[in-house]
């Protein structure tokens, strides 16, 4: 599909009354896990579009342009509200959090599997292991607090076991800043991936920041507090990958194109007919927004949309599904890596005075004060072992012991073996070590 080839409706046709924007929520007991994930993804995508538009408006003085942005922004805010309210009242905070982390795991893995840029793929694979460990920590809190097993919530599609331990995720902010892509030279899939993953991780960060105070006990509040700060690191990393050299109007076009692509992907892969109608409705709205962005680009910068996106045809739809084998391969080969300035390095290769070690000593001087460790340690003391859903032994042998929470892997030299990151086979430099 090429959304530029479709005749758009007027933007005002997207305005809805209050009855129309309040949807019937899904049933938490029988919803497909990936329907829940798509809802979380599109909520985050609309949030990113909304705040990009707000920031754009705050950096221009032309009120005609500001009015155009405001028109589209209002429709998109209605879209976001409708999507977010698909979550039912009786789905509690931790249950919904499992959906956030399943999305983070399977979305990141799917983007990485199709990513042609080795540098961007490395960033995706690196953070993938951290979101995977977050799922494990929240799942243990859920079982300990409510007696619910997260494997039911993820449909047994996504494993629940230790990844790179969360205690190892706390890095000096200097090591989270990465190189940006050039959207005029990068593959379309790469530009889309950087925008999609930034929106998704930003939504997760915002959710955890907002709900931490509403958790019903100190252990859960502290866990949200810790992981929200890791998500800040992820948003920094992924946000840096997006093209910071592009103009505001060029990026507006890319944002609208990304929304069109994601709604189309949801439409192509959704299994719930009622939710599918929402994706179709919102796709039509986004096509109108995309065409208006193209008109604004022509009006204010004298550029055609083809100068920014030469081929408007969508790549294959983004599909959410299980990624067990892929994740196990990444975990087994890269668990001992950490961020090191614009790149990533094995912990054992870092100098003793590296910022990573200094920051770790400052923020996490003792595992006993780190909430993510305390959750697992408490679960083990109360129930004899941690909670997991595994299809086989953890690919990292140091993470197999269910009676002890490992706090050294990923932060202590020689705590585990790792080899290297890999590129996809069709990438030019696929065989070089990274």
C-alpha positions in Angstrom: 0.0 0.0 0.0 1.1 3.6 -0.8 -0.8 6.0 1.4 0.2 8.9 -0.8 -1.8 7.3 -3.6 -5.0 7.4 -1.6 -7.4 10.3 -1.8 -7.6 11.8 1.7 -10.7 12.9 3.6 -10.8 16.4 5.1 -9.1 16.6 8.4 -12.3 17.9 10.1 -13.9 14.6 9.1 -11.8 13.1 11.8 -13.5 15.0 14.7 -15.7 12.7 16.8 -18.3 13.4 19.5 -17.9 12.1 23.0 -20.0 9.0 22.5 -17.9 8.0 19.5 -14.5 8.3 21.2 -15.5 6.2 24.2 -15.1 2.6 23.1 -16.2 -0.7 24.5 -13.2 -2.1 26.3 -11.8 -5.6 25.6 -12.4 -8.5 27.9 -9.2 -9.1 29.8 -9.9 -12.8 30.2 -10.1 -13.6 26.6 -8.3 -10.8 24.7 -5.5 -12.0 22.4 -2.2 -10.9 24.0 -1.0 -9.3 20.8 -4.3 -7.4 20.5 -3.4 -5.9 23.9 0.1 -5.2 22.7 -1.1 -3.5 19.5 -3.4 -1.3 21.6 -0.4 -0.3 23.8 1.7 0.3 20.8 -0.8 2.6 19.0 -1.4 4.5 22.3 2.3 5.2 22.4 2.5 6.1 18.7 -0.3 8.6 19.1 1.4 10.1 22.3 4.7 10.5 20.4 2.8 12.2 17.5 1.0 14.5 19.9 4.1 15.6 21.8 6.2 16.0 18.6 3.5 18.3 17.3 3.4 20.3 20.6 7.1 20.7 20.5 7.1 21.7 16.8 4.4 24.3 17.6 6.6 25.7 20.4 9.5 26.2 18.0 7.8 28.2 15.2 6.3 31.6 15.2 4.0 31.3 12.2 0.5 31.0 13.6 -1.0 29.6 10.4 1.4 26.7 10.7 0.6 26.4 14.3 -3.2 26.2 13.5 -2.5 23.5 11.0 -0.6 21.5 13.6 -3.4 22.1 16.2 -6.1 20.8 13.9 -4.3 17.5 13.3 -3.1 17.3 16.9 -6.7 17.4 18.2 -7.8 14.5 16.0 -4.8 12.5 17.1 -5.4 13.2 20.7 -9.0 11.9 20.3 -7.5 8.8 18.6 -5.1 8.2 21.5 -7.9 8.5 24.1 -10.1 6.1 22.3 -7.2 3.6 22.0 -6.2 3.9 25.7 -9.7 3.4 26.9 -9.9 0.0 25.2 -8.1 -1.2 28.4 -10.9 -2.4 30.7 -11.5 -1.0 34.3 -10.8 -4.4 35.8 -7.4 -5.0 34.3 -5.1 -3.9 37.2 -1.9 -2.0 36.9 0.5 -5.0 37.1 -1.6 -7.0 34.7 -1.4 -4.2 32.2 2.3 -3.8 32.8 2.9 -7.4 31.7 1.3 -6.3 28.3 3.8 -3.4 28.2 6.7 -5.7 28.6 5.5 -8.3 26.2 5.2 -5.6 23.6 8.7 -4.3 24.4 10.1 -7.8 24.0 8.3 -9.0 20.9 8.2 -5.6 19.1 12.0 -5.0 19.6 12.8 -8.6 18.5 10.7 -8.2 15.4 12.2 -4.9 14.4 15.7 -6.3 15.0 15.1 -9.4 12.9 14.2 -7.2 9.9 16.7 -4.3 10.5 19.3 -3.8 7.7 21.4 -1.3 9.6 23.9 -3.2 11.8 24.3 -0.2 14.2 20.5 0.1 14.7 20.1 -3.6 15.1 22.8 -3.7 17.8 20.9 -1.0 19.8 17.7 -3.0 19.5 19.3 -6.3 20.5 21.0 -4.6 23.5 17.9 -3.1 25.0 15.9 -6.2 24.1 17.6 -8.2 26.9 16.8 -5.5 29.4 13.1 -5.3 28.6 13.1 -9.1 28.8 14.4 -9.0 32.3 11.9 -6.4 33.3 9.1 -8.8 32.2 10.6 -11.4 34.6 10.8 -9.0 37.5 7.2 -7.7 37.1 5.9 -11.2 36.6 7.5 -12.3 40.0 5.9 -9.2 41.7 2.5 -10.1 40.1 2.6 -13.7 41.4 3.9 -12.7 44.8 1.3 -9.9 45.2 -1.8 -11.3 43.5 -1.1 -15.0 42.9 -1.4 -14.6 39.2 0.9 -16.3 36.7 2.0 -14.0 33.9 2.3 -16.8 31.4 -1.5 -16.7 31.0 -1.4 -13.0 30.2 1.3 -13.4 27.5 -0.5 -16.4 26.1 2.6 -18.6 26.6 4.1 -16.9 23.5 6.8 -15.0 25.4 9.2 -16.7 27.8 9.5 -15.3 31.4 13.0 -15.8 32.8 16.1 -13.6 33.6 17.7 -11.6 30.9 20.5 -9.2 31.6 19.8 -8.5 35.3 18.1 -5.1 35.8 20.7 -4.1 38.4 23.2 -4.1 35.4 21.0 -1.7 33.4 22.0 1.4 35.4 24.6 3.2 33.2 26.1 6.6 33.2 23.9 8.9 31.0 27.0 9.6 28.9 26.9 6.0 27.7 23.4 6.1 26.5 23.9 8.7 23.7 24.3 7.2 20.3 24.8 8.2 16.7 21.8 9.4 14.7 20.8 8.0 11.3 20.4 10.0 8.1 16.9 9.5 6.9 17.8 10.6 3.4 20.3 7.7 3.1 18.9 5.1 5.5 16.6 2.3 4.4 12.9 3.1 4.9 12.7 0.2 7.3 15.4 1.7 9.5 13.8 5.1 9.7 10.5 3.5 10.6 12.2 1.3 13.2 13.8 4.2 15.0 10.6 6.1 15.2 8.5 3.1 16.2 10.8 1.9 19.0 11.3 5.5 20.3 7.5 5.9 20.6 7.0 2.5 22.2 9.7 2.9 24.8 8.7 6.5 25.6 5.1 5.3 26.3 6.5 2.7 28.6 8.6 5.2 30.4 5.7 7.6 30.8 3.4 4.8 32.0 5.8 3.7 34.7 6.5 7.2 35.8 2.8 7.9 36.1 1.6 4.7 37.8 4.5 4.2 40.3 2.7 6.3 42.9 -0.5 4.3 42.5 1.0 0.9 43.2 -0.5 -0.6 46.3 2.7 -1.5 48.2 6.3 -0.3 48.6 7.9 -3.1 46.8 5.9 -2.5 43.6 6.3 1.3 43.9 10.1 0.9 44.1 10.1 -1.6 41.2 8.3 0.9 39.0 10.6 3.6 40.2 13.7 1.7 39.2 12.5 0.4 35.8 11.1 3.8 34.9 14.7 5.1 35.1 15.9 2.3 32.9 13.3 3.3 30.4 14.7 6.8 30.5 18.0 5.3 29.4 16.2 3.4 26.6 14.4 6.5 25.4 17.6 8.4 25.3 19.3 5.6 23.3 16.5 5.2 20.8 15.7 8.9 20.5 19.3 9.6 19.6 19.1 7.1 16.7 16.3 9.2 15.0 17.4 11.7 12.4 18.2 14.9 14.3 19.5 16.5 11.1 16.1 16.5 9.4 13.9 19.6 9.5 10.7 19.8 11.7 8.5 19.5 8.6 10.5 16.5 7.2 10.1 14.8 10.6 6.4 15.7 10.7 6.0 13.8 7.3 7.9 10.8 8.7 5.7 10.8 11.9 2.5 10.7 9.9 3.9 8.1 7.5 4.9 5.9 10.5 1.4 6.2 12.0 -0.1 5.2 8.6 2.2 2.3 8.4 1.5 1.1 11.9 -2.3 1.4 11.6 -2.1 -0.5 8.3 0.0 -3.2 10.0 -2.5 -3.5 12.8 -5.3 -3.7 10.2 -3.5 -6.5 8.4 -2.7 -8.5 11.5 -5.6 -7.9 13.9 -7.6 -10.9 15.0 -10.4 -9.0 16.8 -13.0 -7.8 14.2 -14.2 -5.0 16.5 -10.7 -3.6 17.2 -9.9 -4.1 13.5 -12.6 -1.5 12.6 -10.9 1.0 14.8 -7.5 0.5 13.1 -9.3 1.0 9.7 -11.0 4.1 10.9 -7.8 5.6 12.3 -5.8 4.7 9.1 -8.2 6.8 7.1 -7.6 9.7 9.5 -3.9 9.3 9.3 -3.8 9.3 5.5 -5.5 12.7 5.7 -2.8 13.9 8.2 -0.1 12.6 6.0 -1.3 14.4 2.9 -1.6 17.6 5.0 2.0 17.2 6.2 3.1 16.8 2.6 1.2 20.1 1.7 2.9 21.9 4.6 6.3 20.6 3.5 5.7 22.0 0.0 4.3 25.3 1.2 7.0 26.1 3.8 10.1 24.4 2.5 9.4 24.0 -1.3 9.9 20.2 -1.1 7.8 17.4 -2.4 7.1 14.4 -0.2 9.2 12.3 -2.6 12.3 14.3 -1.6 11.9 12.9 1.9 10.3 9.5 1.2 11.2 8.6 -2.4 9.0 5.5 -2.4 5.8 5.7 -0.4 5.0 2.0 -0.6 4.9 0.3 2.8 7.3 -2.5 3.6 5.7 -5.7 4.9 3.3 -5.2 7.7 4.8 -5.2 11.2 3.5 -8.4 12.9 3.7 -9.3 16.6 4.3 -12.9 17.4 6.6 -15.2 19.5 10.3 -14.7 19.2 11.6 -17.3 21.6 14.5 -18.7 19.5 15.7 -15.2 18.4 15.7 -13.9 22.0 17.5 -16.9 23.3 20.3 -16.4 20.7 20.7 -12.8 21.6 20.7 -13.6 25.3 23.3 -16.3 24.9 25.7 -14.2 22.9 25.4 -10.6 24.4 24.3 -10.7 28.0 27.7 -9.5 29.2 27.7 -6.3 27.1 27.0 -2.7 28.4 26.8 0.7 26.8 30.1 2.5 26.2 29.7 6.0 24.7 28.3 5.6 21.2 28.9 1.8 21.1 28.6 -1.3 23.3 31.4 -3.3 25.0 31.9 -6.4 27.1 32.2 -5.5 30.7 35.5 -7.2 31.0 37.0 -4.9 28.3 36.1 -1.7 30.2 38.9 0.0 32.1 38.6 0.0 35.9 37.8 3.7 35.9 35.1 3.5 33.3 32.0 5.6 33.9 29.9 2.4 34.1 31.6 1.2 37.2 31.6 4.6 38.8 27.9 5.0 38.2 27.1 1.5 39.4 28.9 2.2 42.7 27.0 5.5 43.1 23.4 4.2 42.2 23.6 0.6 43.1 26.4 0.2 45.7 24.7 -2.9 47.2 22.2 -5.3 45.5 20.1 -5.3 48.7 19.0 -1.7 48.0 18.1 -2.4 44.3 14.3 -3.0 44.0 14.4 -5.4 41.1 16.7 -7.7 43.1 14.7 -7.4 46.2 11.5 -8.6 44.4 13.2 -11.8 43.2 15.0 -12.3 46.6 11.7 -11.9 48.5 9.9 -14.3 46.1 12.6 -16.9 46.6 12.5 -16.6 50.4 8.7 -16.9 50.5 8.2 -19.6 47.8 11.5 -21.4 47.7 12.3 -20.3 44.1 11.5 -17.6 41.6 8.7 -17.6 39.1 9.5 -18.5 35.4 7.9 -19.7 32.3 10.7 -21.3 30.2 10.7 -23.6 27.2 14.2 -24.9 28.2 17.2 -24.0 30.4 18.3 -20.4 30.3 21.0 -20.0 27.5 23.2 -18.3 30.1 24.2 -21.0 32.6 24.8 -18.4 35.3 21.1 -17.4 35.2 19.7 -21.0 35.6 19.6 -21.1 39.4 16.1 -20.5 40.5 17.0 -20.2 44.2 19.5 -17.3 43.9 19.1 -14.0 42.0 22.3 -13.4 40.0 23.3 -9.7 40.4 26.7 -10.0 38.7 26.0 -10.9 35.1 26.3 -7.8 32.9 28.0 -5.7 35.6 31.0 -7.7 36.9 33.9 -8.8 34.8 33.9 -12.4 33.7 30.5 -13.0 35.3 29.3 -14.8 32.1 30.5 -15.5 28.6 29.5 -13.4 25.6 30.7 -13.4 22.0 29.4 -10.5 19.8 26.4 -8.8 18.2 25.4 -10.0 14.8 24.1 -8.2 11.7 21.3 -9.6 9.5 22.5 -11.8 6.7 21.4 -9.4 4.0 23.4 -6.4 5.5 26.6 -5.5 3.7 28.8 -5.9 6.8 26.9 -8.9 8.2 30.0 -11.0 8.9 32.1 -8.5 10.7 32.3 -8.7 14.5 30.6 -5.8 16.2 
